[in-house]
Amino acid sequence: MRQNESRLQDKIARTEREAREAEKVRQRQVEAKAKGLTYQPTQSERELVVRTGRTGRAGG
């Protein structure tokens, strides 16, 4: 039972970290748009945004 709890805590921490990183990527895009520039996220950033969904919460 302790292993399961530890595994869930790790998963929650990873999910929260990914959500914060995805939000940073989205913020960079908004800032670039406001300046009249474009920001092209890297492949890994695009995957992260897709994985976390548009609300900043982890999907799935």
KOLBA-428711 format. One record per residue (C-alpha): residue number from 1; residue in one letter; x, y, z. Coordinates in pm, whole numbers, plus 50000, padded with zeros to 5 digits. Each point is the difference from the previous one (the first is absolute). Layout:
r i: NUM; aa: a; px: X; py: Y; pz: Z
...
//
This chain:
r i: 1; aa: m; px: 50000; py: 50000; pz: 50000
r i: 2; aa: r; px: 50288; py: 50235; pz: 50075
r i: 3; aa: q; px: 50147; py: 49933; pz: 49656
r i: 4; aa: n; px: 49670; py: 50088; pz: 49837
r i: 5; aa: e; px: 49976; py: 50324; pz: 50199
r i: 6; aa: s; px: 50357; py: 50091; pz: 49909
r i: 7; aa: r; px: 49935; py: 49924; pz: 49634
r i: 8; aa: l; px: 49689; py: 50219; pz: 50001
r i: 9; aa: q; px: 50186; py: 50286; pz: 50168
r i: 10; aa: d; px: 50274; py: 49974; pz: 49737
r i: 11; aa: k; px: 49742; py: 50004; pz: 49722
r i: 12; aa: i; px: 49825; py: 50304; pz: 50149
r i: 13; aa: a; px: 50331; py: 50186; pz: 50035
r i: 14; aa: r; px: 50097; py: 49919; pz: 49640
r i: 15; aa: t; px: 49659; py: 50109; pz: 49873
r i: 16; aa: e; px: 50018; py: 50329; pz: 50189
r i: 17; aa: r; px: 50352; py: 50065; pz: 49870
r i: 18; aa: e; px: 49890; py: 49932; pz: 49641
r i: 19; aa: a; px: 49703; py: 50232; pz: 50041
r i: 20; aa: r; px: 50227; py: 50282; pz: 50122
r i: 21; aa: e; px: 50240; py: 49945; pz: 49709
r i: 22; aa: a; px: 49715; py: 49996; pz: 49749
r i: 23; aa: e; px: 49863; py: 50321; pz: 50146
r i: 24; aa: k; px: 50343; py: 50162; pz: 49951
r i: 25; aa: v; px: 49996; py: 49898; pz: 49634
r i: 26; aa: r; px: 49651; py: 50144; pz: 49953
r i: 27; aa: q; px: 50108; py: 50320; pz: 50176
r i: 28; aa: r; px: 50298; py: 50036; pz: 49765
r i: 29; aa: q; px: 49762; py: 49969; pz: 49705
r i: 30; aa: v; px: 49769; py: 50267; pz: 50142
r i: 31; aa: e; px: 50289; py: 50238; pz: 50068
r i: 32; aa: a; px: 50140; py: 49951; pz: 49651
r i: 33; aa: k; px: 49659; py: 50063; pz: 49844
r i: 34; aa: a; px: 49960; py: 50318; pz: 50205
r i: 35; aa: k; px: 50334; py: 50124; pz: 49862
r i: 36; aa: g; px: 49900; py: 49914; pz: 49646
r i: 37; aa: l; px: 50241; py: 49708; pz: 49985
r i: 38; aa: t; px: 49947; py: 49628; pz: 49968
r i: 39; aa: y; px: 50124; py: 49737; pz: 50240
r i: 40; aa: q; px: 50048; py: 49653; pz: 49862
r i: 41; aa: p; px: 50012; py: 49745; pz: 50281
r i: 42; aa: t; px: 50242; py: 49710; pz: 49964
r i: 43; aa: q; px: 49870; py: 49652; pz: 49926
r i: 44; aa: s; px: 50021; py: 49903; pz: 50367
r i: 45; aa: e; px: 49819; py: 50319; pz: 50104
r i: 46; aa: r; px: 49722; py: 49930; pz: 49749
r i: 47; aa: e; px: 49965; py: 49646; pz: 50134
r i: 48; aa: l; px: 49988; py: 50134; pz: 50354
r i: 49; aa: v; px: 49724; py: 50248; pz: 49917
r i: 50; aa: v; px: 49798; py: 49731; pz: 49823
r i: 51; aa: r; px: 50051; py: 49758; pz: 50288
r i: 52; aa: t; px: 49889; py: 50250; pz: 50263
r i: 53; aa: g; px: 49708; py: 50133; pz: 49802
r i: 54; aa: r; px: 49902; py: 50362; pz: 49959
r i: 55; aa: t; px: 49900; py: 50053; pz: 50365
r i: 56; aa: g; px: 50344; py: 49936; pz: 50146
r i: 57; aa: r; px: 49885; py: 49677; pz: 50159
r i: 58; aa: a; px: 50142; py: 49665; pz: 49906
r i: 59; aa: g; px: 49782; py: 49800; pz: 49770
r i: 60; aa: g; px: 49937; py: 49631; pz: 50036
//
